[in-house]
Amino acid sequence: MRVLWFSHLVPYPPAGGASQRSFNLIREVSRLHTVELVAFNSQGLPKARLDEYSKALQKYCGRVEIWEMPTRWRRSLRWWMGLAASPFSSVPYNCQCFWSRELAARWTGVLEKHRDFVLHFDSPDLALYADEAAGFPKILNHHNCESVLIHRRGLNARNPLKKAYLLNQAQKLARLEREVCPRFPVNVVCSEIDAQALRDHGAKIHTHLVENGVDTDYFRPVPGAEEADTLIFTGLLNWEPNIDGIQYFVQEIWPIVERERPGARLYLAGRDPVPLISRLQTQDHHIVVVPNPEDMRPWLARAAVSVCPILEGGGTRIKILDAMAMGKAVVTTSVGCEGLAVRHGENILVAESSANFASSIVDVLNDPKLRERMGGAGRAFVETRHDWLRIGVQLKGAYCCALDSGQCEEKAAPRVAARPR
């Protein structure tokens, strides 16, 4: 089998979210099959960095081609003008900004050279390129149900203009999902919750569950590295659901924890922290912002508890799987662990209110045996269910189904909902 992977981002380095999922899936598929990559430089990376990342990806991809965005992402007047005009278009802007006539012609040329390949569209952001791929065996990957994610952000937005804009975009995304997803023999989802959300929009689609995973050899417990009374939040520090979750945590939960455990420390570790996040460590010297760590493992190893106070978003949280693989007790919200077959009180703690979230953290900090039990159960959970080797097999099954025009029958693993406190 030969796979042409069409990506909305450069899937390297594997540091959080979509890039971590995409890189690891490419690596797993490349073990037995040929993979060629066409990716957009949506992060606006400089040429030297692109050359470095391309070289790293060529270990797994026979060919790597990186395209510049039609309009520089958030770095040009033209981009912002397009964003301002997007409410008057029927197409959501996250799709519009990837498309141009020149690139559509270029994409047609690429397809002419890959007639016997399975096409992997790695995001609905690339939906406007689907027409050129008619007749190809292909899958559409959903890192989350984008319309649900944007709708939640809109409901939670405090600014009336932002709320109206996001709800408008969510409506367009739902319509696009309804129209575009059926053109793909297989739609790949991270969870059955996302699959059902797509169907709820009226999309008559065939789905394959390809869960998020973790490299259980790379992320392993580090005995003796834990620092007392230390918490950690990991992830992109410029992504709005993470920013909102951190603000909620620092304003509503952290003061309770500090009162109960004076001297407690909070690490906020991840890529590209926005100024709002960076300023937190000047406001509270017990908060430490760790920007762009080359290796997240030493920071995770230090923590006694990993927190994921997410209130909006979609898909499933790789940050939770990474922390579990490191043997860390995890405290989260029901949205934070949505789509994962975790069990409250067994391998994770789930809390909705700020008071319950804080008390769960304090309970874990106070009880070393509870920390050890939760960490061990989390590690066993990801070893059994979320190792990337296992997830790679799921994706290969989706490709085989696409070759069979989506006529296979997928048997999804049973889902177990977390029970919030």
HELIX and SHEET records of a PDB file:
HELIX    1   1 GLY A   17  SER A   30  1                                  14    
HELIX    2   2 LYS A   47  LEU A   57  1                                  11    
HELIX    3   3 LEU A   77  ALA A   85  1                                   9    
HELIX    4   4 SER A   86  PHE A   88  5                                   3    
HELIX    5   5 TYR A   93  GLN A   96  1                                   4    
HELIX    6   6 ARG A  101  GLU A  112  1                                  12    
HELIX    7   7 PRO A  124  TYR A  129  5                                   6    
HELIX    8   8 ASP A  131  ALA A  133  5                                   3    
HELIX    9   9 GLU A  146  ASN A  156  1                                  11    
HELIX   10  10 PRO A  160  VAL A  180  1                                  21    
HELIX   11  11 CYS A  181  ARG A  183  5                                   3    
HELIX   12  12 GLU A  192  ASP A  200  1                                   9    
HELIX   13  13 GLU A  240  TYR A  248  1                                   9    
HELIX   14  14 PHE A  249  ILE A  253  3                                   5    
HELIX   15  15 TRP A  254  GLU A  260  1                                   7    
HELIX   16  16 PRO A  275  SER A  278  1                                   4    
HELIX   17  17 LEU A  280  GLN A  283  1                                   4    
HELIX   18  18 ARG A  297  ARG A  302  1                                   6    
HELIX   19  19 ILE A  318  ALA A  325  1                                   8    
HELIX   20  20 SER A  354  ASN A  366  1                                  13    
HELIX   21  21 PRO A  368  ARG A  385  1                                  18    
HELIX   22  22 TRP A  388  LEU A  403  1                                  16    
SHEET    1   A 7 ARG A  63  TRP A  67  0                                        
SHEET    2   A 7 THR A  34  PHE A  40  1                                        
SHEET    3   A 7 ARG A   2  SER A   7  1                                        
SHEET    4   A 7 VAL A 118  PHE A 121  1                                        
SHEET    5   A 7 LYS A 138  HIS A 142  1                                        
SHEET    6   A 7 VAL A 186  VAL A 189  1                                        
SHEET    7   A 7 THR A 207  LEU A 209  1                                        
SHEET    1   B 6 ILE A 287  PRO A 291  0                                        
SHEET    2   B 6 ARG A 265  GLY A 270  1                                        
SHEET    3   B 6 THR A 230  THR A 234  1                                        
SHEET    4   B 6 VAL A 305  CYS A 308  1                                        
SHEET    5   B 6 ALA A 329  THR A 332  1                                        
SHEET    6   B 6 LEU A 349  VAL A 350  1                                        
END                                                                             
